[in-house]
Amino acid sequence: MRIHQLGPARFSQTSLIAAALLLTCAGPALAGGTGTEFQSMYTTMLDWATGFLGKSIAIAAFILGAGIGVARSSPIPALAGVVFALFMVYVPTIIDSIMTAVI
């Protein structure tokens, strides 16, 4: 069956009314400034990523990449470990500044 054989899409009146109601009742998206129920989870995950857990994961990624690089005689896995370690160190700060930015 070809697409052009399906014919034009038809919507029932009920589905159009339901879609219009959903669009008019939708509230604003306030992802960066509200949601205090998730504040403790956010703080915990940020502390993990920027604390000793994040540093340990970054060091482990570097050591694992260096080990795989030595085994394969290639520097690419070691570079991947370095890049992952840099992401673990800097990305939480970047995400935090993006999410709390005020326009």
Secondary structure, 3 states (H helix, E strand, C coil): CCHHHCCCCCCCHHHHHHHHHHHHHCCCCCCCCCCHHHHHHHHHHHHHHHCHHHHHHHHHHHHHHHHHHHHHCCCHHHHHHHHHHHHHHHHHHHHHHHHCCCC
